[in-house]
Amino acid sequence: MAEFQQLHDMNVFEDMDPTLLTAQQKRSALRAINLIKEKRCGQIKGRSVADGRSEQERYANVDTSSPTVSNNALMMSVRVESNPVY
């Protein structure tokens, strides 16, 4: 319930009257998936995520992927920043 309360408190979702939506808008709406897990200590944890599977056919992979830095580039950047030249 804490997960749902947090979503409510942060105004994550907005109420919409389904009768005012077009058929295309209804088809393109993402579904919410609620993942519930019991931890070893017995505590129940929940996460709500958007089901992005329906977006796969609408967007190219390059538009939806997050670029990441290579380890070598990161280490070079850290090395350069840790030895400033005055």
N, C-alpha and C positions, 0 to 999 in steps of 0.2 A: 504494500500500500504506500510505502514511503516513495517509491519510484513514481507512482501515479500522482502523488501529492506534489512532488517536485515538478513534474511536467505541468501540472495545473498552476502552481505558484509562479512559474517562470513564463506563463502564457505561451507555451510551445504550440498549442493547437488553437485554432480559431473556429468558432461555430459557423457553419454554413448551412443554409437551407438547401437540401438536395433537389427540391423542386425548381430552384432557380439555376441549377447547373445544366449545361448541355450534355448530351450523351458522350461527346468526346472528352469533356472535362471529367466526367465520372469514370471513364475508362482509363484516363491518364493519372488518376489519383493514386498515390502510393499507399499501400497497406502498412499498418503498424504491426510488428511482431513483438510479442512479449515473451522474453526468455526468463524462465524461473529455474533456479538451481538451489539445492540444499547443500550447504557447505558441510565439511566434516564435523564442525562444532555444533551442527544442527540449525544454524541460522539460515533463514531463507533469503536469497538474494534475487533481485529481479532487474532486468534491463529491458527497455523498450527501444527498438530499432526500426528503421524504415526498411521495407522489403524492396530493395533496388533491382530485383530480377526483371521487373517490367520495364526498367529503363534501358536494359541491354540492347534492345532492338532500336531504340530511338537515338542513342548517342554512340559515337565512336570511342574506342578505348582511350585514345589520346586525349579526349575531352573530359574523361572521368577519372583518369589516373592522377595520382599525386607524384610529382617528380621528387626524387630523393637524391641526395648527394652521395657520391661514392666515398668509400672509406679513405682512399688515397687523397682525394680532393679535400676532405675534411681535415685530415692530418696535416696536409700542407698549409691549409689556412690557419690552423691552430699554431703551427710552428712559426709562421710569418707573424702572427699577431702576438705571440709570446716574446718575440725579440724585436721590439720596435727600434727603428733607427732614428737617432736624434740629430 
